[in-house]
Amino acid sequence: MQFKDLSVKYGTPLFVYDTDSIKLRIKYLANILENMDICYAIKANSFVIKEIKDDIKRVEVCSYGEYEICKKMGVDNQKIVLSGVYKNEEEFEQIFKGEELVLRFTIESLEQFKLLLRLALKYKKRIDVLIRLTSGNQFGVREEDIDDIIANKNDLINIKGIEFFSGTQKHSLKRITKECEYLREVIDRINNKYNINLEEIEYGPGFPVYYFQGDEFLEEEFLKEFKEIINTYFKEKVILEIGRSIVASSGYYLTKVVDIKENQNGKFVILDGGINHLVYYGQTMAMKIPYYEIINKDINKKEEVVSLFGSLCTINDILVKQLEVPKLEIGDVFVFKNVGAYSITEGISLFLSRKMPKVVLLCNRADKIVRDEIDTAMINCPKEEY
Ligand SMILES: Cc1ncc(COP(=O)(O)O)c(C=O)c1O
């Protein structure tokens, strides 16, 4: 179905995720990174999980809310890695009470270690864990804390390996090499000291997505070099925790021109969407031009210069500054591309009580609505009687 038909059928603003192309993307990554498994970080986009759950080996889940989404969408617990900087005891107890435990739990602090130990003892369940090594921020534990965990664990805690994630949009293979070198040292030291065999490394490489026109990225070369680095440093099973790079390119955001005006500073085009829904990582002051099209218009025709604004009450709600476009009219629909990752969750969607957009999936070329518009006024409104 064409964007034009989708915009007529569902209205705007609208998110469209093409799950057929996400499946192809996973195949592409899996082919190049052949000896590694792919773990999908569901935080990047939870709407597509039901369609892609059979195409990935694991799903990384960082909150009970994400766990509930997985359960509703039929993700097997044997695929789930339960991570997160805060693990709520009551919520985790629910998981331990259930018949089927999750594939892996991560340990992000000594408190989390004690919590998992307590629950494992209470429910007499043996659990597989990955210890998250910190990169210096609030996530994970120090190297010496790993020693502490090993010294104080019992047979119910089975340490399978290490988890490491140091950030997103990592372009530098040098940095990745350094991280792998460091992980190698830590794993060797632990294996030798305790005579154990850490079998797995769940590594978040933070693969980059190039969002803006003019940015150049030779992805295939990058991925091949990445594979070399991994193969140089690890004989263990490497599982790649990836979000952005899997889903970004398969998402579209449709938003309509609702007003056009001019003043001493130029031409202002107001859209019915905005930064409450749309986030481009690395966009600075709206100076960069993302990939986009305008339904029924040739964007190569440069007939006027405009700035594109959303409909929030803040001067920051600007999507693109000084864009050369064909002559615009009210009702024209912009299709912003590469918005499949994080946009829907990172936008400040409650600001100004505007509605959250519908979400449509393209599966086997057919369109399916998977979320209706959400009225945020009710979320921002106090109880009528209090
Ligand atoms: C622990 C962890 N793993 C994986 C990811 C996914 O990162 P990306 O979307 O850059 O692939 C994140 C993102 O925040 C994360 O926090």
Ligand as a Chemical Component Dictionary entry (heavy atoms), coordinates in Angstrom:
data_LIG
# 
_chem_comp.id                   LIG 
_chem_comp.type                 NON-POLYMER 
_chem_comp.pdbx_formal_charge   0 
_chem_comp.three_letter_code    LIG 
# 
loop_
_chem_comp_atom.comp_id 
_chem_comp_atom.atom_id 
_chem_comp_atom.alt_atom_id 
_chem_comp_atom.type_symbol 
_chem_comp_atom.charge 
_chem_comp_atom.model_Cartn_x 
_chem_comp_atom.model_Cartn_y 
_chem_comp_atom.model_Cartn_z 
_chem_comp_atom.pdbx_ordinal 
LIG C1 C1 C 0 21.581 -2.648 27.779 1  
LIG C2 C2 C 0 21.234 -2.235 26.395 2  
LIG N1 N1 N 0 21.409 -3.112 25.395 3  
LIG C3 C3 C 0 21.101 -2.799 24.126 4  
LIG C4 C4 C 0 20.587 -1.550 23.801 5  
LIG C5 C5 C 0 20.256 -1.248 22.371 6  
LIG O1 O1 O 0 21.072 -0.283 21.837 7  
LIG P1 P1 P 0 20.954 0.140  20.294 8  
LIG O2 O2 O 0 19.551 0.556  20.087 9  
LIG O3 O3 O 0 21.945 1.210  20.135 10 
LIG O4 O4 O 0 21.292 -1.083 19.488 11 
LIG C6 C6 C 0 20.416 -0.587 24.804 12 
LIG C7 C7 C 0 19.912 0.752  24.487 13 
LIG O5 O5 O 0 19.775 1.638  25.298 14 
LIG C8 C8 C 0 20.727 -0.953 26.152 15 
LIG O6 O6 O 0 20.549 -0.084 27.158 16 
# 
loop_
_chem_comp_bond.comp_id 
_chem_comp_bond.atom_id_1 
_chem_comp_bond.atom_id_2 
_chem_comp_bond.value_order 
_chem_comp_bond.pdbx_ordinal 
LIG C1 C2 SING 1  
LIG C2 N1 SING 2  
LIG C2 C8 DOUB 3  
LIG N1 C3 DOUB 4  
LIG C3 C4 SING 5  
LIG C4 C5 SING 6  
LIG C4 C6 DOUB 7  
LIG C5 O1 SING 8  
LIG O1 P1 SING 9  
LIG P1 O2 DOUB 10 
LIG P1 O3 SING 11 
LIG P1 O4 SING 12 
LIG C6 C7 SING 13 
LIG C6 C8 SING 14 
LIG C7 O5 DOUB 15 
LIG C8 O6 SING 16 
# 
